[in-house]
């Protein structure tokens, strides 16, 4: 089975195979094209997640400052993670 075929058919198995190749230093066996694509996608996903969390944090901080009487468990949870 080719490098790209496994990527398309069984993503979990592909990731495990790529990790094993990296551990063993089998650079020629890596599916470089798909591996780069996944790393870039992971970075973009993490960036979006952080931006979203910071937006929620800002909103909860503002709400706590300007509407303290309406404070909720959700706000407390967000703020306790700081």
PDB file with SEQRES, HELIX, SHEET and CRYST1 records, atoms N, CA, C and O in Angstrom:
SEQRES   1 A   82  UNK UNK UNK UNK UNK UNK UNK UNK UNK UNK UNK UNK UNK          
SEQRES   2 A   82  UNK UNK UNK UNK UNK UNK UNK UNK UNK UNK UNK UNK UNK          
SEQRES   3 A   82  UNK UNK UNK UNK UNK UNK UNK UNK UNK UNK UNK UNK UNK          
SEQRES   4 A   82  UNK UNK UNK UNK UNK UNK UNK UNK UNK UNK UNK UNK UNK          
SEQRES   5 A   82  UNK UNK UNK UNK UNK UNK UNK UNK UNK UNK UNK UNK UNK          
SEQRES   6 A   82  UNK UNK UNK UNK UNK UNK UNK UNK UNK UNK UNK UNK UNK          
SEQRES   7 A   82  UNK UNK UNK UNK                                              
HELIX    1 AA1 UNK A    3  UNK A    9  1                                   7    
HELIX    2 AA2 UNK A   11  UNK A   24  1                                  14    
HELIX    3 AA3 UNK A   27  UNK A   29  5                                   3    
HELIX    4 AA4 UNK A   32  UNK A   66  1                                  35    
HELIX    5 AA5 UNK A   68  UNK A   70  5                                   3    
HELIX    6 AA6 UNK A   73  UNK A   80  1                                   8    
CRYST1    1.000    1.000    1.000  90.00  90.00  90.00 P 1           1          
ATOM      1  N   UNK A   1       0.858  -1.179   0.000  1.00  0.00           N  
ATOM      2  CA  UNK A   1       0.000   0.000   0.000  1.00  0.00           C  
ATOM      3  C   UNK A   1       0.900   1.237   0.000  1.00  0.00           C  
ATOM      4  O   UNK A   1       1.849   1.321   0.779  1.00  0.00           O  
ATOM      5  N   UNK A   2       0.597   2.191  -0.876  1.00  0.00           N  
ATOM      6  CA  UNK A   2       1.397   3.402  -0.996  1.00  0.00           C  
ATOM      7  C   UNK A   2       1.207   4.332   0.189  1.00  0.00           C  
ATOM      8  O   UNK A   2       0.273   4.189   0.978  1.00  0.00           O  
ATOM      9  N   UNK A   3       2.119   5.286   0.290  1.00  0.00           N  
ATOM     10  CA  UNK A   3       2.088   6.237   1.401  1.00  0.00           C  
ATOM     11  C   UNK A   3       0.777   6.993   1.457  1.00  0.00           C  
ATOM     12  O   UNK A   3       0.148   7.081   2.512  1.00  0.00           O  
ATOM     13  N   UNK A   4       0.363   7.537   0.326  1.00  0.00           N  
ATOM     14  CA  UNK A   4      -0.860   8.344   0.287  1.00  0.00           C  
ATOM     15  C   UNK A   4      -2.100   7.467   0.440  1.00  0.00           C  
ATOM     16  O   UNK A   4      -3.106   7.919   0.986  1.00  0.00           O  
ATOM     17  N   UNK A   5      -2.044   6.232  -0.028  1.00  0.00           N  
ATOM     18  CA  UNK A   5      -3.212   5.349   0.056  1.00  0.00           C  
ATOM     19  C   UNK A   5      -3.572   5.071   1.508  1.00  0.00           C  
ATOM     20  O   UNK A   5      -4.748   5.118   1.868  1.00  0.00           O  
ATOM     21  N   UNK A   6      -2.592   4.785   2.340  1.00  0.00           N  
ATOM     22  CA  UNK A   6      -2.873   4.529   3.757  1.00  0.00           C  
ATOM     23  C   UNK A   6      -3.435   5.784   4.415  1.00  0.00           C  
ATOM     24  O   UNK A   6      -4.357   5.703   5.226  1.00  0.00           O  
ATOM     25  N   UNK A   7      -2.889   6.931   4.072  1.00  0.00           N  
ATOM     26  CA  UNK A   7      -3.377   8.212   4.598  1.00  0.00           C  
ATOM     27  C   UNK A   7      -4.865   8.377   4.280  1.00  0.00           C  
ATOM     28  O   UNK A   7      -5.635   8.815   5.135  1.00  0.00           O  
ATOM     29  N   UNK A   8      -5.265   8.035   3.081  1.00  0.00           N  
ATOM     30  CA  UNK A   8      -6.662   8.189   2.655  1.00  0.00           C  
ATOM     31  C   UNK A   8      -7.581   7.119   3.230  1.00  0.00           C  
ATOM     32  O   UNK A   8      -8.769   7.373   3.430  1.00  0.00           O  
ATOM     33  N   UNK A   9      -7.050   5.922   3.502  1.00  0.00           N  
ATOM     34  CA  UNK A   9      -7.893   4.812   3.917  1.00  0.00           C  
ATOM     35  C   UNK A   9      -7.981   4.630   5.431  1.00  0.00           C  
ATOM     36  O   UNK A   9      -9.039   4.266   5.943  1.00  0.00           O  
ATOM     37  N   UNK A  10      -6.903   4.874   6.144  1.00  0.00           N  
ATOM     38  CA  UNK A  10      -6.887   4.630   7.596  1.00  0.00           C  
ATOM     39  C   UNK A  10      -5.972   5.661   8.256  1.00  0.00           C  
ATOM     40  O   UNK A  10      -4.787   5.411   8.474  1.00  0.00           O  
ATOM     41  N   UNK A  11      -6.545   6.822   8.569  1.00  0.00           N  
ATOM     42  CA  UNK A  11      -5.758   7.940   9.076  1.00  0.00           C  
ATOM     43  C   UNK A  11      -5.043   7.589  10.378  1.00  0.00           C  
ATOM     44  O   UNK A  11      -3.873   7.935  10.546  1.00  0.00           O  
ATOM     45  N   UNK A  12      -5.724   6.910  11.303  1.00  0.00           N  
ATOM     46  CA  UNK A  12      -5.098   6.540  12.568  1.00  0.00           C  
ATOM     47  C   UNK A  12      -3.884   5.654  12.340  1.00  0.00           C  
ATOM     48  O   UNK A  12      -2.821   5.887  12.914  1.00  0.00           O  
ATOM     49  N   UNK A  13      -4.043   4.651  11.512  1.00  0.00           N  
ATOM     50  CA  UNK A  13      -2.918   3.755  11.217  1.00  0.00           C  
ATOM     51  C   UNK A  13      -1.784   4.539  10.553  1.00  0.00           C  
ATOM     52  O   UNK A  13      -0.611   4.303  10.842  1.00  0.00           O  
ATOM     53  N   UNK A  14      -2.131   5.463   9.671  1.00  0.00           N  
ATOM     54  CA  UNK A  14      -1.120   6.294   9.015  1.00  0.00           C  
ATOM     55  C   UNK A  14      -0.330   7.106  10.040  1.00  0.00           C  
ATOM     56  O   UNK A  14       0.898   7.168   9.969  1.00  0.00           O  
ATOM     57  N   UNK A  15      -1.038   7.735  11.005  1.00  0.00           N  
ATOM     58  CA  UNK A  15      -0.335   8.538  12.009  1.00  0.00           C  
ATOM     59  C   UNK A  15       0.597   7.670  12.851  1.00  0.00           C  
ATOM     60  O   UNK A  15       1.711   8.083  13.172  1.00  0.00           O  
ATOM     61  N   UNK A  16       0.149   6.482  13.206  1.00  0.00           N  
ATOM     62  CA  UNK A  16       0.986   5.581  13.995  1.00  0.00           C  
ATOM     63  C   UNK A  16       2.210   5.140  13.206  1.00  0.00           C  
ATOM     64  O   UNK A  16       3.308   5.033  13.752  1.00  0.00           O  
ATOM     65  N   UNK A  17       2.012   4.887  11.928  1.00  0.00           N  
ATOM     66  CA  UNK A  17       3.120   4.491  11.066  1.00  0.00           C  
ATOM     67  C   UNK A  17       4.131   5.627  10.932  1.00  0.00           C  
ATOM     68  O   UNK A  17       5.337   5.394  11.000  1.00  0.00           O  
ATOM     69  N   UNK A  18       3.652   6.840  10.745  1.00  0.00           N  
ATOM     70  CA  UNK A  18       4.549   7.987  10.606  1.00  0.00           C  
ATOM     71  C   UNK A  18       5.337   8.212  11.891  1.00  0.00           C  
ATOM     72  O   UNK A  18       6.529   8.513  11.842  1.00  0.00           O  
ATOM     73  N   UNK A  19       4.682   8.070  13.036  1.00  0.00           N  
ATOM     74  CA  UNK A  19       5.373   8.212  14.326  1.00  0.00           C  
ATOM     75  C   UNK A  19       6.465   7.160  14.464  1.00  0.00           C  
ATOM     76  O   UNK A  19       7.563   7.461  14.930  1.00  0.00           O  
ATOM     77  N   UNK A  20       6.173   5.950  14.067  1.00  0.00           N  
ATOM     78  CA  UNK A  20       7.169   4.868  14.154  1.00  0.00           C  
ATOM     79  C   UNK A  20       8.359   5.153  13.237  1.00  0.00           C  
ATOM     80  O   UNK A  20       9.507   4.950  13.631  1.00  0.00           O  
ATOM     81  N   UNK A  21       8.092   5.620  12.025  1.00  0.00           N  
ATOM     82  CA  UNK A  21       9.177   5.977  11.107  1.00  0.00           C  
ATOM     83  C   UNK A  21      10.045   7.079  11.710  1.00  0.00           C  
ATOM     84  O   UNK A  21      11.270   7.036  11.594  1.00  0.00           O  
ATOM     85  N   UNK A  22       9.427   8.054  12.345  1.00  0.00           N  
ATOM     86  CA  UNK A  22      10.186   9.137  12.970  1.00  0.00           C  
ATOM     87  C   UNK A  22      11.047   8.606  14.108  1.00  0.00           C  
ATOM     88  O   UNK A  22      12.217   8.970  14.229  1.00  0.00           O  
ATOM     89  N   UNK A  23      10.462   7.736  14.951  1.00  0.00           N  
ATOM     90  CA  UNK A  23      11.222   7.160  16.069  1.00  0.00           C  
ATOM     91  C   UNK A  23      12.457   6.397  15.585  1.00  0.00           C  
ATOM     92  O   UNK A  23      13.530   6.475  16.183  1.00  0.00           O  
ATOM     93  N   UNK A  24      12.280   5.668  14.499  1.00  0.00           N  
ATOM     94  CA  UNK A  24      13.364   4.824  13.982  1.00  0.00           C  
ATOM     95  C   UNK A  24      14.313   5.591  13.064  1.00  0.00           C  
ATOM     96  O   UNK A  24      15.359   5.072  12.673  1.00  0.00           O  
ATOM     97  N   UNK A  25      13.946   6.829  12.722  1.00  0.00           N  
ATOM     98  CA  UNK A  25      14.795   7.595  11.813  1.00  0.00           C  
ATOM     99  C   UNK A  25      14.705   7.132  10.373  1.00  0.00           C  
ATOM    100  O   UNK A  25      15.653   7.298   9.605  1.00  0.00           O  
ATOM    101  N   UNK A  26      13.586   6.558  10.005  1.00  0.00           N  
ATOM    102  CA  UNK A  26      13.380   6.074   8.632  1.00  0.00           C  
ATOM    103  C   UNK A  26      12.838   7.213   7.764  1.00  0.00           C  
ATOM    104  O   UNK A  26      11.681   7.195   7.343  1.00  0.00           O  
ATOM    105  N   UNK A  27      13.683   8.182   7.512  1.00  0.00           N  
ATOM    106  CA  UNK A  27      13.250   9.412   6.844  1.00  0.00           C  
ATOM    107  C   UNK A  27      12.701   9.166   5.445  1.00  0.00           C  
ATOM    108  O   UNK A  27      11.741   9.821   5.038  1.00  0.00           O  
ATOM    109  N   UNK A  28      13.280   8.250   4.715  1.00  0.00           N  
ATOM    110  CA  UNK A  28      12.853   7.990   3.337  1.00  0.00           C  
ATOM    111  C   UNK A  28      11.458   7.378   3.286  1.00  0.00           C  
ATOM    112  O   UNK A  28      10.767   7.499   2.274  1.00  0.00           O  
ATOM    113  N   UNK A  29      11.037   6.724   4.361  1.00  0.00           N  
ATOM    114  CA  UNK A  29       9.728   6.072   4.375  1.00  0.00           C  
ATOM    115  C   UNK A  29       8.586   7.019   4.740  1.00  0.00           C  
ATOM    116  O   UNK A  29       7.417   6.680   4.559  1.00  0.00           O  
ATOM    117  N   UNK A  30       8.921   8.202   5.250  1.00  0.00           N  
ATOM    118  CA  UNK A  30       7.880   9.160   5.665  1.00  0.00           C  
ATOM    119  C   UNK A  30       7.060   9.646   4.479  1.00  0.00           C  
ATOM    120  O   UNK A  30       7.567   9.792   3.367  1.00  0.00           O  
ATOM    121  N   UNK A  31       5.799   9.889   4.738  1.00  0.00           N  
ATOM    122  CA  UNK A  31       4.883  10.493   3.762  1.00  0.00           C  
ATOM    123  C   UNK A  31       4.976  12.002   3.958  1.00  0.00           C  
ATOM    124  O   UNK A  31       4.099  12.621   4.561  1.00  0.00           O  
ATOM    125  N   UNK A  32       6.049  12.577   3.442  1.00  0.00           N  
ATOM    126  CA  UNK A  32       6.379  13.976   3.691  1.00  0.00           C  
ATOM    127  C   UNK A  32       5.280  14.959   3.322  1.00  0.00           C  
ATOM    128  O   UNK A  32       4.988  15.874   4.091  1.00  0.00           O  
ATOM    129  N   UNK A  33       4.677  14.787   2.175  1.00  0.00           N  
ATOM    130  CA  UNK A  33       3.651  15.727   1.714  1.00  0.00           C  
ATOM    131  C   UNK A  33       2.467  15.786   2.676  1.00  0.00           C  
ATOM    132  O   UNK A  33       2.052  16.868   3.091  1.00  0.00           O  
ATOM    133  N   UNK A  34       1.928  14.629   3.026  1.00  0.00           N  
ATOM    134  CA  UNK A  34       0.780  14.599   3.939  1.00  0.00           C  
ATOM    135  C   UNK A  34       1.178  14.955   5.362  1.00  0.00           C  
ATOM    136  O   UNK A  34       0.392  15.560   6.091  1.00  0.00           O  
ATOM    137  N   UNK A  35       2.380  14.589   5.763  1.00  0.00           N  
ATOM    138  CA  UNK A  35       2.864  14.911   7.102  1.00  0.00           C  
ATOM    139  C   UNK A  35       2.973  16.430   7.272  1.00  0.00           C  
ATOM    140  O   UNK A  35       2.551  16.970   8.294  1.00  0.00           O  
ATOM    141  N   UNK A  36       3.530  17.108   6.290  1.00  0.00           N  
ATOM    142  CA  UNK A  36       3.619  18.574   6.341  1.00  0.00           C  
ATOM    143  C   UNK A  36       2.236  19.216   6.383  1.00  0.00           C  
ATOM    144  O   UNK A  36       1.999  20.163   7.134  1.00  0.00           O  
ATOM    145  N   UNK A  37       1.331  18.689   5.568  1.00  0.00           N  
ATOM    146  CA  UNK A  37      -0.034  19.226   5.540  1.00  0.00           C  
ATOM    147  C   UNK A  37      -0.707  19.094   6.907  1.00  0.00           C  
ATOM    148  O   UNK A  37      -1.375  20.021   7.365  1.00  0.00           O  
ATOM    149  N   UNK A  38      -0.531  17.944   7.557  1.00  0.00           N  
ATOM    150  CA  UNK A  38      -1.142  17.720   8.871  1.00  0.00           C  
ATOM    151  C   UNK A  38      -0.517  18.611   9.939  1.00  0.00           C  
ATOM    152  O   UNK A  38      -1.229  19.126  10.800  1.00  0.00           O  
ATOM    153  N   UNK A  39       0.785  18.800   9.899  1.00  0.00           N  
ATOM    154  CA  UNK A  39       1.441  19.678  10.870  1.00  0.00           C  
ATOM    155  C   UNK A  39       0.967  21.119  10.722  1.00  0.00           C  
ATOM    156  O   UNK A  39       0.715  21.798  11.717  1.00  0.00           O  
ATOM    157  N   UNK A  40       0.846  21.582   9.489  1.00  0.00           N  
ATOM    158  CA  UNK A  40       0.358  22.943   9.259  1.00  0.00           C  
ATOM    159  C   UNK A  40      -1.088  23.090   9.738  1.00  0.00           C  
ATOM    160  O   UNK A  40      -1.441  24.100  10.347  1.00  0.00           O  
ATOM    161  N   UNK A  41      -1.917  22.089   9.466  1.00  0.00           N  
ATOM    162  CA  UNK A  41      -3.311  22.123   9.901  1.00  0.00           C  
ATOM    163  C   UNK A  41      -3.406  22.124  11.425  1.00  0.00           C  
ATOM    164  O   UNK A  41      -4.254  22.811  11.995  1.00  0.00           O  
ATOM    165  N   UNK A  42      -2.544  21.362  12.080  1.00  0.00           N  
ATOM    166  CA  UNK A  42      -2.526  21.312  13.539  1.00  0.00           C  
ATOM    167  C   UNK A  42      -2.186  22.686  14.113  1.00  0.00           C  
ATOM    168  O   UNK A  42      -2.807  23.138  15.074  1.00  0.00           O  
ATOM    169  N   UNK A  43      -1.211  23.331  13.522  1.00  0.00           N  
ATOM    170  CA  UNK A  43      -0.830  24.670  13.975  1.00  0.00           C  
ATOM    171  C   UNK A  43      -1.968  25.667  13.823  1.00  0.00           C  
ATOM    172  O   UNK A  43      -2.221  26.466  14.725  1.00  0.00           O  
ATOM    173  N   UNK A  44      -2.657  25.625  12.686  1.00  0.00           N  
ATOM    174  CA  UNK A  44      -3.793  26.530  12.462  1.00  0.00           C  
ATOM    175  C   UNK A  44      -4.917  26.250  13.448  1.00  0.00           C  
ATOM    176  O   UNK A  44      -5.549  27.179  13.952  1.00  0.00           O  
ATOM    177  N   UNK A  45      -5.168  24.986  13.723  1.00  0.00           N  
ATOM    178  CA  UNK A  45      -6.220  24.603  14.662  1.00  0.00           C  
ATOM    179  C   UNK A  45      -5.915  25.110  16.065  1.00  0.00           C  
ATOM    180  O   UNK A  45      -6.794  25.647  16.740  1.00  0.00           O  
ATOM    181  N   UNK A  46      -4.677  24.941  16.502  1.00  0.00           N  
ATOM    182  CA  UNK A  46      -4.273  25.411  17.833  1.00  0.00           C  
ATOM    183  C   UNK A  46      -4.411  26.928  17.925  1.00  0.00           C  
ATOM    184  O   UNK A  46      -4.844  27.454  18.950  1.00  0.00           O  
ATOM    185  N   UNK A  47      -4.048  27.617  16.873  1.00  0.00           N  
ATOM    186  CA  UNK A  47      -4.141  29.082  16.855  1.00  0.00           C  
ATOM    187  C   UNK A  47      -5.597  29.530  16.971  1.00  0.00           C  
ATOM    188  O   UNK A  47      -5.905  30.454  17.724  1.00  0.00           O  
ATOM    189  N   UNK A  48      -6.494  28.875  16.226  1.00  0.00           N  
ATOM    190  CA  UNK A  48      -7.926  29.205  16.296  1.00  0.00           C  
ATOM    191  C   UNK A  48      -8.485  28.918  17.691  1.00  0.00           C  
ATOM    192  O   UNK A  48      -9.268  29.706  18.222  1.00  0.00           O  
ATOM    193  N   UNK A  49      -8.085  27.797  18.280  1.00  0.00           N  
ATOM    194  CA  UNK A  49      -8.562  27.431  19.616  1.00  0.00           C  
ATOM    195  C   UNK A  49      -8.125  28.457  20.651  1.00  0.00           C  
ATOM    196  O   UNK A  49      -8.915  28.840  21.515  1.00  0.00           O  
ATOM    197  N   UNK A  50      -6.894  28.898  20.575  1.00  0.00           N  
ATOM    198  CA  UNK A  50      -6.393  29.901  21.504  1.00  0.00           C  
ATOM    199  C   UNK A  50      -7.133  31.224  21.332  1.00  0.00           C  
ATOM    200  O   UNK A  50      -7.516  31.851  22.319  1.00  0.00           O  
ATOM    201  N   UNK A  51      -7.334  31.650  20.100  1.00  0.00           N  
ATOM    202  CA  UNK A  51      -8.047  32.900  19.836  1.00  0.00           C  
ATOM    203  C   UNK A  51      -9.472  32.837  20.382  1.00  0.00           C  
ATOM    204  O   UNK A  51      -9.964  33.812  20.950  1.00  0.00           O  
ATOM    205  N   UNK A  52     -10.122  31.713  20.213  1.00  0.00           N  
ATOM    206  CA  UNK A  52     -11.479  31.535  20.711  1.00  0.00           C  
ATOM    207  C   UNK A  52     -11.510  31.598  22.232  1.00  0.00           C  
ATOM    208  O   UNK A  52     -12.372  32.261  22.810  1.00  0.00           O  
ATOM    209  N   UNK A  53     -10.567  30.907  22.885  1.00  0.00           N  
ATOM    210  CA  UNK A  53     -10.528  30.913  24.344  1.00  0.00           C  
ATOM    211  C   UNK A  53     -10.267  32.324  24.876  1.00  0.00           C  
ATOM    212  O   UNK A  53     -10.884  32.747  25.853  1.00  0.00           O  
ATOM    213  N   UNK A  54      -9.361  33.040  24.237  1.00  0.00           N  
ATOM    214  CA  UNK A  54      -9.061  34.405  24.692  1.00  0.00           C  
ATOM    215  C   UNK A  54     -10.268  35.323  24.537  1.00  0.00           C  
ATOM    216  O   UNK A  54     -10.486  36.215  25.356  1.00  0.00           O  
ATOM    217  N   UNK A  55     -11.048  35.101  23.487  1.00  0.00           N  
ATOM    218  CA  UNK A  55     -12.255  35.901  23.301  1.00  0.00           C  
ATOM    219  C   UNK A  55     -13.263  35.627  24.422  1.00  0.00           C  
ATOM    220  O   UNK A  55     -13.852  36.561  24.966  1.00  0.00           O  
ATOM    221  N   UNK A  56     -13.462  34.372  24.764  1.00  0.00           N  
ATOM    222  CA  UNK A  56     -14.373  34.015  25.859  1.00  0.00           C  
ATOM    223  C   UNK A  56     -13.853  34.588  27.176  1.00  0.00           C  
ATOM    224  O   UNK A  56     -14.626  35.121  27.971  1.00  0.00           O  
ATOM    225  N   UNK A  57     -12.553  34.480  27.405  1.00  0.00           N  
ATOM    226  CA  UNK A  57     -11.958  35.013  28.630  1.00  0.00           C  
ATOM    227  C   UNK A  57     -12.193  36.521  28.742  1.00  0.00           C  
ATOM    228  O   UNK A  57     -12.590  37.010  29.800  1.00  0.00           O  
ATOM    229  N   UNK A  58     -11.953  37.247  27.670  1.00  0.00           N  
ATOM    230  CA  UNK A  58     -12.187  38.705  27.686  1.00  0.00           C  
ATOM    231  C   UNK A  58     -13.648  39.021  27.989  1.00  0.00           C  
ATOM    232  O   UNK A  58     -13.944  39.912  28.785  1.00  0.00           O  
ATOM    233  N   UNK A  59     -14.548  38.298  27.361  1.00  0.00           N  
ATOM    234  CA  UNK A  59     -15.979  38.546  27.582  1.00  0.00           C  
ATOM    235  C   UNK A  59     -16.364  38.271  29.034  1.00  0.00           C  
ATOM    236  O   UNK A  59     -17.102  39.052  29.635  1.00  0.00           O  
ATOM    237  N   UNK A  60     -15.882  37.192  29.591  1.00  0.00           N  
ATOM    238  CA  UNK A  60     -16.223  36.861  30.976  1.00  0.00           C  
ATOM    239  C   UNK A  60     -15.607  37.856  31.953  1.00  0.00           C  
ATOM    240  O   UNK A  60     -16.218  38.189  32.969  1.00  0.00           O  
ATOM    241  N   UNK A  61     -14.410  38.327  31.653  1.00  0.00           N  
ATOM    242  CA  UNK A  61     -13.798  39.346  32.516  1.00  0.00           C  
ATOM    243  C   UNK A  61     -14.611  40.643  32.479  1.00  0.00           C  
ATOM    244  O   UNK A  61     -14.854  41.265  33.512  1.00  0.00           O  
ATOM    245  N   UNK A  62     -15.022  41.034  31.287  1.00  0.00           N  
ATOM    246  CA  UNK A  62     -15.841  42.256  31.165  1.00  0.00           C  
ATOM    247  C   UNK A  62     -17.185  42.090  31.863  1.00  0.00           C  
ATOM    248  O   UNK A  62     -17.650  42.994  32.557  1.00  0.00           O  
ATOM    249  N   UNK A  63     -17.801  40.935  31.674  1.00  0.00           N  
ATOM    250  CA  UNK A  63     -19.089  40.694  32.319  1.00  0.00           C  
ATOM    251  C   UNK A  63     -18.958  40.726  33.842  1.00  0.00           C  
ATOM    252  O   UNK A  63     -19.815  41.280  34.530  1.00  0.00           O  
ATOM    253  N   UNK A  64     -17.888  40.131  34.365  1.00  0.00           N  
ATOM    254  CA  UNK A  64     -17.677  40.140  35.813  1.00  0.00           C  
ATOM    255  C   UNK A  64     -17.464  41.566  36.324  1.00  0.00           C  
ATOM    256  O   UNK A  64     -17.900  41.912  37.423  1.00  0.00           O  
ATOM    257  N   UNK A  65     -16.804  42.373  35.533  1.00  0.00           N  
ATOM    258  CA  UNK A  65     -16.545  43.750  35.945  1.00  0.00           C  
ATOM    259  C   UNK A  65     -17.812  44.601  35.895  1.00  0.00           C  
ATOM    260  O   UNK A  65     -18.063  45.393  36.803  1.00  0.00           O  
ATOM    261  N   UNK A  66     -18.617  44.440  34.831  1.00  0.00           N  
ATOM    262  CA  UNK A  66     -19.757  45.321  34.633  1.00  0.00           C  
ATOM    263  C   UNK A  66     -21.106  44.724  35.039  1.00  0.00           C  
ATOM    264  O   UNK A  66     -22.095  45.447  35.158  1.00  0.00           O  
ATOM    265  N   UNK A  67     -21.147  43.415  35.250  1.00  0.00           N  
ATOM    266  CA  UNK A  67     -22.385  42.760  35.669  1.00  0.00           C  
ATOM    267  C   UNK A  67     -22.091  41.738  36.777  1.00  0.00           C  
ATOM    268  O   UNK A  67     -22.441  40.566  36.634  1.00  0.00           O  
ATOM    269  N   UNK A  68     -21.472  42.150  37.848  1.00  0.00           N  
ATOM    270  CA  UNK A  68     -21.070  41.179  38.880  1.00  0.00           C  
ATOM    271  C   UNK A  68     -22.248  40.430  39.495  1.00  0.00           C  
ATOM    272  O   UNK A  68     -22.098  39.290  39.933  1.00  0.00           O  
ATOM    273  N   UNK A  69     -23.397  41.055  39.528  1.00  0.00           N  
ATOM    274  CA  UNK A  69     -24.579  40.401  40.116  1.00  0.00           C  
ATOM    275  C   UNK A  69     -25.075  39.238  39.265  1.00  0.00           C  
ATOM    276  O   UNK A  69     -25.853  38.414  39.746  1.00  0.00           O  
ATOM    277  N   UNK A  70     -24.641  39.158  38.018  1.00  0.00           N  
ATOM    278  CA  UNK A  70     -25.090  38.094  37.113  1.00  0.00           C  
ATOM    279  C   UNK A  70     -24.019  37.013  36.920  1.00  0.00           C  
ATOM    280  O   UNK A  70     -24.126  36.182  36.019  1.00  0.00           O  
ATOM    281  N   UNK A  71     -23.004  37.031  37.758  1.00  0.00           N  
ATOM    282  CA  UNK A  71     -21.884  36.087  37.638  1.00  0.00           C  
ATOM    283  C   UNK A  71     -22.398  34.650  37.681  1.00  0.00           C  
ATOM    284  O   UNK A  71     -23.255  34.307  38.496  1.00  0.00           O  
ATOM    285  N   UNK A  72     -21.855  33.812  36.784  1.00  0.00           N  
ATOM    286  CA  UNK A  72     -22.304  32.420  36.684  1.00  0.00           C  
ATOM    287  C   UNK A  72     -21.140  31.465  36.941  1.00  0.00           C  
ATOM    288  O   UNK A  72     -19.981  31.874  37.012  1.00  0.00           O  
ATOM    289  N   UNK A  73     -21.481  30.179  37.079  1.00  0.00           N  
ATOM    290  CA  UNK A  73     -20.461  29.143  37.247  1.00  0.00           C  
ATOM    291  C   UNK A  73     -19.555  29.085  36.021  1.00  0.00           C  
ATOM    292  O   UNK A  73     -18.356  28.835  36.142  1.00  0.00           O  
ATOM    293  N   UNK A  74     -20.123  29.313  34.855  1.00  0.00           N  
ATOM    294  CA  UNK A  74     -19.345  29.301  33.631  1.00  0.00           C  
ATOM    295  C   UNK A  74     -18.275  30.377  33.653  1.00  0.00           C  
ATOM    296  O   UNK A  74     -17.130  30.124  33.279  1.00  0.00           O  
ATOM    297  N   UNK A  75     -18.638  31.569  34.086  1.00  0.00           N  
ATOM    298  CA  UNK A  75     -17.668  32.669  34.173  1.00  0.00           C  
ATOM    299  C   UNK A  75     -16.575  32.302  35.167  1.00  0.00           C  
ATOM    300  O   UNK A  75     -15.386  32.470  34.895  1.00  0.00           O  
ATOM    301  N   UNK A  76     -16.998  31.796  36.330  1.00  0.00           N  
ATOM    302  CA  UNK A  76     -16.028  31.407  37.360  1.00  0.00           C  
ATOM    303  C   UNK A  76     -15.061  30.342  36.827  1.00  0.00           C  
ATOM    304  O   UNK A  76     -13.859  30.397  37.087  1.00  0.00           O  
ATOM    305  N   UNK A  77     -15.594  29.392  36.091  1.00  0.00           N  
ATOM    306  CA  UNK A  77     -14.747  28.325  35.524  1.00  0.00           C  
ATOM    307  C   UNK A  77     -13.716  28.917  34.569  1.00  0.00           C  
ATOM    308  O   UNK A  77     -12.532  28.592  34.652  1.00  0.00           O  
ATOM    309  N   UNK A  78     -14.159  29.777  33.672  1.00  0.00           N  
ATOM    310  CA  UNK A  78     -13.246  30.397  32.720  1.00  0.00           C  
ATOM    311  C   UNK A  78     -12.160  31.174  33.452  1.00  0.00           C  
ATOM    312  O   UNK A  78     -10.979  31.049  33.127  1.00  0.00           O  
ATOM    313  N   UNK A  79     -12.549  31.970  34.433  1.00  0.00           N  
ATOM    314  CA  UNK A  79     -11.599  32.816  35.141  1.00  0.00           C  
ATOM    315  C   UNK A  79     -10.657  32.008  36.043  1.00  0.00           C  
ATOM    316  O   UNK A  79      -9.529  32.434  36.291  1.00  0.00           O  
ATOM    317  N   UNK A  80     -11.101  30.873  36.525  1.00  0.00           N  
ATOM    318  CA  UNK A  80     -10.248  30.067  37.401  1.00  0.00           C  
ATOM    319  C   UNK A  80      -9.160  29.346  36.611  1.00  0.00           C  
ATOM    320  O   UNK A  80      -8.196  28.853  37.195  1.00  0.00           O  
ATOM    321  N   UNK A  81      -9.306  29.280  35.298  1.00  0.00           N  
ATOM    322  CA  UNK A  81      -8.297  28.631  34.454  1.00  0.00           C  
ATOM    323  C   UNK A  81      -7.146  29.557  34.096  1.00  0.00           C  
ATOM    324  O   UNK A  81      -6.214  29.141  33.408  1.00  0.00           O  
ATOM    325  N   UNK A  82      -7.190  30.797  34.546  1.00  0.00           N  
ATOM    326  CA  UNK A  82      -6.137  31.781  34.211  1.00  0.00           C  
ATOM    327  C   UNK A  82      -4.865  31.485  34.973  1.00  0.00           C  
ATOM    328  O   UNK A  82      -3.875  32.201  34.824  1.00  0.00           O  
TER     329      UNK A  82                                                      
END                                                                             
